[in-house]
């Protein structure tokens, strides 16, 4: 079995025709047929069901196709090891971002790759930490930047490039609380509190600071995985937003006493024991710039 054979198998599975696949691969149909037959003999099982002049992947063929894509991806990453990304490089990035990183990193990442690496296809997936972790395991995304406090440590995922950022209560500049001389937690209860889902650690800190009434299940009235929606609501109403300070730079931080002292810890997460993708150093650099 060779990488060339796997590429030929992937091409055939994609178009479902020996004639079309051979043409796309710039080879003769008999040569392609011999290559696929050799693969099937090596596996000891057929990859396709022959239905008249048509062919369809069977269940074993689907399994081999999934693993072949993974092997081709690993081969490309190994080829790229030790060199830097250049302007002419092409490829596809599927990057997952949880709520806070999504608000801070989406635009810088798209702008950076669009400007410096225009041949890359960038797909940003926004979701919560648990969903992104599963997407990594299922190979639906290549990497994710997420809140590692909400990530259950497992040996199959690797966390690097951790950034710590401050979580605060904040509101629009003309909010009634802005001009109050001394703010205590009870003052917030007059207004709806908005937040993305908070980790158990954040919930514990809030309860330690302000009591049981500060538990997110009681405190947070407006919740969404997408922080941009919460920012818009906070701009348009008297809502108070509990979020990373950097996620809404136009808002005013409310100097609540005592201060919440909630730290978000964001990490770059990839699948363990996998060759590093060529684009990851660029993502790390952007994290260092945007999330110092």
C-alpha positions in Angstrom: 0.0 0.0 0.0 1.4 3.4 -0.9 0.2 7.0 -0.5 -0.2 7.2 -4.3 -2.7 4.3 -4.1 -4.6 5.9 -1.3 -4.8 9.2 -3.3 -6.2 7.2 -6.3 -8.7 5.4 -4.0 -9.9 8.7 -2.6 -10.3 10.2 -6.1 -12.3 7.1 -7.2 -14.5 7.2 -4.1 -15.2 10.9 -4.7 -16.5 10.6 -8.3 -17.7 7.0 -8.3 -16.4 6.3 -11.8 -13.2 4.6 -13.0 -13.4 6.7 -16.2 -13.8 10.0 -14.5 -11.3 9.2 -11.7 -8.6 8.1 -14.2 -9.1 11.2 -16.2 -8.8 13.4 -13.1 -5.6 11.5 -12.1 -4.1 11.7 -15.6 -3.8 7.9 -15.9 -5.4 5.1 -17.9 -8.4 3.3 -16.6 -6.7 -0.1 -16.7 -3.9 1.3 -14.6 -6.4 2.7 -12.0 -8.3 -0.6 -12.0 -5.1 -2.5 -11.2 -4.1 -0.1 -8.4 -7.6 -0.5 -6.7 -7.5 -4.3 -7.2 -4.1 -4.4 -5.6 -5.4 -2.5 -2.6 -8.4 -4.8 -2.2 -6.1 -7.8 -2.4 -3.9 -6.3 0.3 -6.9 -5.6 2.5 -8.4 -9.0 1.7 -11.8 -7.3 1.2 -13.5 -5.3 -1.5 -13.8 -1.6 -1.2 -16.6 -1.0 -3.7 -19.8 -2.7 -4.6 -20.1 -3.1 -8.4 -23.6 -2.3 -9.6 -23.7 -2.6 -13.3 -21.5 0.1 -14.7 -21.7 2.0 -11.4 -19.6 1.5 -8.3 -20.4 2.5 -4.7 -18.3 2.4 -1.5 -19.4 -0.5 0.7 -19.3 -0.2 4.5 -15.6 -1.3 4.7 -14.8 1.1 1.9 -16.3 4.0 3.9 -14.1 3.1 6.9 -11.0 2.9 4.7 -11.9 6.3 3.1 -12.1 8.0 6.5 -8.7 6.6 7.6 -7.2 7.4 4.2 -8.1 11.0 4.6 -6.5 11.0 8.0 -3.3 9.4 6.7 -3.1 11.9 3.8 -3.5 14.7 6.3 -0.7 13.3 8.5 1.6 12.8 5.5 1.1 16.5 4.5 1.8 17.7 8.1 5.0 15.6 8.3 6.0 17.0 5.0 5.5 20.5 6.4 7.4 19.9 9.6 10.4 22.2 10.1 9.4 24.9 7.7 7.5 28.1 8.1 4.2 29.0 6.3 4.9 31.1 3.2 2.6 33.4 1.2 2.2 31.0 -1.6 1.1 28.0 0.6 -2.4 26.7 0.3 -4.6 24.5 2.5 -7.7 24.4 4.6 -8.0 25.5 8.2 -11.0 24.4 10.3 -10.6 26.3 13.6 -13.0 26.1 16.5 -13.5 29.1 18.8 -15.5 29.2 22.0 -17.4 32.3 22.9 -14.7 34.7 24.3 -12.0 33.7 21.9 -14.5 33.9 19.1 -15.2 37.6 19.9 -11.5 38.5 20.1 -9.9 36.3 17.5 -12.3 35.8 14.6 -11.7 39.1 12.8 -7.9 39.1 13.4 -7.5 35.5 12.2 -9.6 36.1 9.0 -7.8 39.4 8.3 -4.3 37.9 8.9 -4.7 34.9 6.6 -6.7 36.9 4.0 -3.8 39.4 3.8 -0.7 37.2 4.2 -1.8 33.8 3.1 -4.6 34.3 0.5 -4.5 30.8 -0.8 -5.7 29.3 2.4 -9.3 28.4 3.0 -10.3 29.5 6.5 -13.4 28.0 8.3 -14.2 29.3 11.8 -16.6 27.2 13.9 -18.2 28.8 16.9 -19.5 26.6 19.7 -19.1 25.8 23.4 -16.1 24.0 24.9 -17.7 20.5 25.1 -18.9 20.5 21.5 -15.5 21.8 20.2 -13.6 19.1 22.1 -15.8 16.4 20.5 -15.3 18.0 17.1 -11.6 17.7 17.6 -11.9 14.0 18.4 -14.2 13.5 15.4 -11.6 15.3 13.2 -14.3 17.9 12.2 -11.9 20.7 13.2 -8.1 20.9 13.2 -7.6 23.0 16.4 -9.7 25.0 18.9 -9.2 28.0 21.2 -11.4 27.5 24.2 -11.9 28.0 27.9 -9.8 25.2 29.4 -11.4 25.5 32.8 -14.5 23.9 31.2 -12.4 21.2 29.4 -12.1 17.8 31.1 -8.4 16.8 30.9 -8.0 13.7 28.7 -4.8 12.2 27.1 -6.2 12.4 23.6 -6.2 16.2 23.6 -3.2 18.5 23.9 -3.4 22.1 25.4 -0.8 24.7 24.5 -0.5 28.5 24.4 -2.6 29.4 27.5 -3.7 33.0 28.0 -5.3 34.2 31.2 -7.8 37.1 31.0 -9.8 39.0 33.5 -13.6 38.6 33.7 -15.6 41.7 34.9 -19.1 43.2 35.2 -19.5 45.9 32.5 -22.2 47.9 30.8 -22.8 50.6 28.2 -21.2 54.0 29.0 -24.6 55.8 29.8 -25.9 53.0 32.1 -27.4 54.2 35.4 -24.8 52.4 37.4 -21.9 54.2 35.8 -22.3 57.3 37.9 -23.0 55.6 41.2 -20.2 56.5 43.6 -19.9 53.2 45.5 -21.0 49.9 43.9 -21.7 46.7 45.7 -23.0 43.4 44.4 -26.6 44.1 45.5 -26.7 47.1 43.1 -26.4 44.7 40.2 -29.6 42.7 41.1 -31.7 45.6 39.9 -30.7 44.8 36.3 -30.6 41.6 34.2 -27.2 40.0 34.1 -26.0 38.5 30.9 -23.2 35.9 30.4 -22.0 33.0 28.3 -22.1 29.6 30.2 -19.7 29.8 33.1 -17.4 27.0 34.3 -17.8 25.4 37.7 -14.7 27.2 38.9 -16.2 30.6 37.9 -19.4 29.7 39.8 -17.4 28.7 42.9 -15.6 32.1 42.9 -18.8 34.1 42.5 -20.5 32.2 45.4 -17.4 32.8 47.6 -17.4 36.5 46.8 -21.0 37.3 47.0 -23.0 34.4 48.4 -25.5 31.9 47.0 -27.4 34.6 45.1 -24.4 34.9 42.9 -24.5 31.4 41.6 -24.9 31.6 37.8 -28.1 29.5 37.9 -29.6 32.3 40.0 -27.7 35.4 38.9 -27.6 35.0 35.1 -30.9 35.9 33.4 -29.7 36.2 29.8 -27.4 33.4 28.6 -26.0 32.5 25.2 -23.0 30.6 23.8 -22.6 33.5 21.3 -21.2 36.5 23.1 -21.9 38.9 20.2 -25.6 38.6 20.9 -25.1 39.5 24.6 -23.0 42.5 23.6 -25.7 43.8 21.4 -28.3 43.4 24.1 -26.0 45.1 26.6 -25.6 48.0 24.2 -29.3 48.5 23.7 -30.6 47.9 27.2 -29.7 48.3 30.9 -28.3 44.7 31.0 -25.0 44.2 32.8 -22.6 41.9 31.0 -20.3 39.5 32.9 -17.5 38.6 30.4 -13.9 39.0 29.5 -13.0 42.6 29.6 -11.3 42.5 26.2 -14.4 41.1 24.5 -16.2 44.4 24.8 -13.7 47.2 24.8 -16.4 49.9 24.3 -18.1 49.1 27.6 -17.4 50.5 31.0 -16.2 48.2 33.7 -18.2 48.4 36.9 -15.9 48.7 40.0 -17.9 46.3 42.2 -16.7 45.8 45.7 -15.4 43.3 46.3 -14.0 42.7 42.8 -15.0 39.4 41.2 -11.4 38.3 40.4 -12.5 35.8 37.9 -9.8 34.6 35.5 -10.6 33.0 32.2 -7.9 30.6 30.9 -8.0 30.1 27.2 -5.8 27.4 25.5 -5.0 26.2 22.0 -6.2 22.6 21.9 -5.3 20.0 19.3 -5.4 16.2 19.0 -2.5 14.6 20.9 0.1 12.5 19.1 -0.6 14.3 15.8 1.9 16.1 13.7 1.5 19.8 14.1 -0.3 21.6 11.3 1.8 24.2 9.4 -0.6 27.1 10.3 -0.6 26.6 14.1 2.4 28.9 14.7 0.5 31.7 13.1 -2.5 31.0 15.3 -0.2 31.1 18.4 1.3 34.4 17.4 -2.1 35.9 16.9 -3.1 34.6 20.4 -0.1 36.3 21.9 -0.9 39.6 20.1 -4.7 39.7 20.8 -4.8 37.8 24.1 -1.6 38.8 25.9 
